[in-house]
Amino acid sequence: MSSTVLLTIAMLSVLGLLAAVILYFVAQKFKVVEDPRIDLVNEALPGANCGGCGYAGCRAFAEALVKSTSFEGLNCPVGGADTMGKVALILDRQPVAVEPEVAVVRCNGTPDNAARTSYYDGAMSCRIAHSLYGGTTGCHYGCLGCGDCVSACKFDAMYMNPVTELPVILDDQCVACGACVKACPRSIIELRKRNKKDRKIYVSCVNKDKGGPARKACKVACIGCGKCVKVCPYDAITMENNLAFIDSYKCKLCRKCVPECPTLAILEIGFPVKEQKPAEAAEATTD
Amino acid sequence: MFKTFPKGGIHPPENKLTADKPIVILPVPPQVTVPVSQHIGAPATPVVEKGAAVLAGQVIAEAKGFVSTNIHSPVSGKVSKIDTVVDTTGYKQTAVIIDVEGDEWVTTVDRSTALEKEITLTREEIIERCRQCGLVGMGGATFPTHIKLTVPAGKSCDMVIINGAECEPYLTSDHRLMLEKGAEVLTGATIIMKALGVERAVVGIEANKPDAISHLTELAREFRGITVQPLKVKYPQGGEKQLIKACTGREVPSGGLPIDVGVVVQNVGTAFAVYEAVQKNKPLVERVVTVTGKSVANPGNFLVRIGTPVTALIEAAGGMPDDTGKVVNGGPMMGKALAITDVPVTKGTSGILLFPAAASRRAEVLPCIRCGKCSSACAMGLEPWLISVLSEKGMWEKAEKEKITDCMECGACAYTCPAKRPLLDYIRLGKSTVIRLARERVTK
């Protein structure tokens, strides 16, 4: 009885030892040498795997960071300067200051502003609606309202406003990963420089039609009149295809363009209420 | 005796309300809007300027590139403007807008209705004439006809199939054309046979058009090589691949074209247009459109000029019923709802359907219960429930492996789905994405 037990123990021990020796040599033979810093950098990254950096996930970005020689073009928009500072410390490099950004929806085609001409009954997906026709309003550039951007957002920074039928971005939550920008089939959402107190000046329209048709489709469409371009002292506004665009990196938030816009297509958000123009102030706060 | 394709298919209610309504010639409207892209391929380039006087049949936009066709003025008058308008596809595109003055035609066009059976043109001349006259497939796909008539190098063609299946419910434009212009259609078929250098043509007609079958069978005795093949009623029999399988038993390989099995399929309407172009030198400037719906006062088949507003057609059919909830361009299965009715009739407009609001809303979408009805309805042997979900989740590679690109978007799957899932919506999205990705792979 006892000899059977002893024999079993001895057998298993020998087998175990043998396996251990084989495994040791196999492990030596097929060893994968990995830079230990990749793990460290990976841990420093937020771990959201949002793809905002342009890589498949945080691990892939960590590998790219370690492999790279400088931070040129490499930035984690989610972690921002903090995370990149930590990464710089691990990799013993100088961090590059990157401006924080925020996503902005450039359409104001609420049912009040842009009259609905048809009713979309298909699958609730902007990409499908976009591949089918111009949209429920006369504007063939504006928001389709199916919420592809909202479902793409991994940070709960967006929701659909049922009244305006437009997506809303929560500035505090938005990390500028750009997932919504990619999800939008009409390129309505744009990443813009994040200003102090989340102040924003932007053309809330992407309609490239000429003035007449654009205005007919939507009350607050950019009609391409060019008044804002003339008044801008910093050359921040450009006009292309009947559409004004304010470069957020050149804009100094002087707000000179805002009262110039005849269709109120330029929105100012986050500014204190102006005393002298109560009507305009009301516009800004309701937006 | 009645043949059909073996795989899948459905039997939607036929509702051919206008089958006994003769084709009515609609008066020329006061203004026409002629889009420059009425075909698959590159849009044509306008060659007239604002204020220019044009004659009916005159080229107003020239083909740009190989896969493209000319656009002709359907009326005589003055070019009012060249502008962007919304067309039947729901997108904006360039169009020539003409104010009608009289009805003067280009002198080279023979407008007599006498039947011209003698074919004097050579093969090359026929193809060139089809190109010049802006012919496209009239079944709805609007693929330029001259390309279809040019057999690619290395391929051979031994028969022509004339598509008279008209499997879409409601539509009767092809049916009426076969009854009223049967001899012209068969002459057109003979011209197509000559252009392709083949000796055989089969006209496939579904059994729900017995008058057309007997009429064309009678007429076909006088045409060498043309036979009429009656087909069982089943949707989507009018699909090229299904029609070929039904008429000849040949199966077009996955990703292939009918020419791979030696067949060219042309619609009845196209055959008639070929006849008019080759024998009468008349460009494609008018077509038969069925305007119908259960509550439409005066549904009918109308011969209209291209560019006529759809609103004028609806007026001709007795106005838009009050309960209308959806206006569809094309058949009820594959047609597309119009976002606005102020759009022009184009070369591919086979029907205008007016559905009551109660019938036009989609039902609530429920989860898939894996009943497999869509799989048994699919005439291409696909698994719609699977490819639609793959496409919904963005799994493009898997969707490609499941042959999503073989889908012809007939909508039989969505029709049979008891959970009312928008199967086709997602399959279309997946199909276009997979094709785009495949193209990017090639260019890389």
Interface residues (C-beta under 8 A of the other chain):
Chain A: T117 S118 D121 G122 A123 S125 R127 I128 S131 L132 Y133 G134 G135 T136 H140 D209 P213
Chain B: T84 V86 T89 G90 Y91 K92 K336 A337 A339 I340 S360 R361 R362 V365 P422 D425 Y426 R428 L429 S432
